[in-house]
């Protein structure tokens, strides 16, 4: 049958995931850093996902496709555990200030300095309120295993964004970072990378994103050694 259904422009999509939460049928998922329509039969064509998209990557088109199947949607929603919009509540943007607690109380363990959630670049919506005017910490996902004082030394007072320049979609991360910086106009950006050559891509992603949107913002890079030690370089 021919009917209205959404179309996602993968070139424009930055994988922020806002549309996943907006879709009440659970028809959209983030796959390889991009929003994808899971099944045509899950999409009712009403377009609730269009308005929230910060990249205008979603439109309505009319084409030959399978009919909308409410029963299939109910089955999918049950399989997803009833999460609103078919998305996972664990990916919802939130501020953790005032809720942080010492992880082990009487054992003397230090309190976490994580102030916002989520931390993965692909999951953070560019319009999240906690990003506005913040000091951003862009860290490689291997860093926590090599830097024991990460929380106290670098995360305190900063909003943490995590990614891997080798295994993730670097192009998608550059676009997402550019959108975040353009929208939030952060006070500073600090890159925390490992000394291994492939991790240099994280610095490159930050520079490319900032050149597009805010070249005046201070950028500092800290390189963590696999055997310890941190070197610092101020780039702008």
C-alpha angles and dihedrals in degrees: 000000000000116000146139116283137158124267121203118207103215092194091061097036114100096186096246091148097222091124090055090061092043094054108089092191096056090237095141131066134173107246121177090345096309135097111249133186103239096202133352089225090064094056117087092190095234092121103223086152095059102073098054094049107112092196097048086234097143126075137162118250133176117230145135110286145132116295120259108270114205092184092054088050091053091051091050093048090052090050090051090054095248094291111171111261089004088280129122115260087216089073095055113122112248144157116237099193110128091022101070115116135180107269095226107017108198093028089073096242115160121252119254116258093204103127103174142032141251105034103183110101091225092057102044113099111225091227095055106137093226090065096062112111091343130145103248125213112200106192135178112240092239094059098085090061093056102035113061095184095048095125099050097034103043114002098055110104094003137099109239124224119182131200146138118236092201104045102028128072100272094192092054090048092052091052092047093047091048090052091048094049093045092049100038102033092208122210093235144347122223119190119205111192138162121251093244112109097242090059090064086082089076091064090047092052091051093048094048092049093048095046088058097048117011117007090165095067114104113256123194127178125204118191117206119207120226088231095041136277132098128229122196133213127179109210102180 
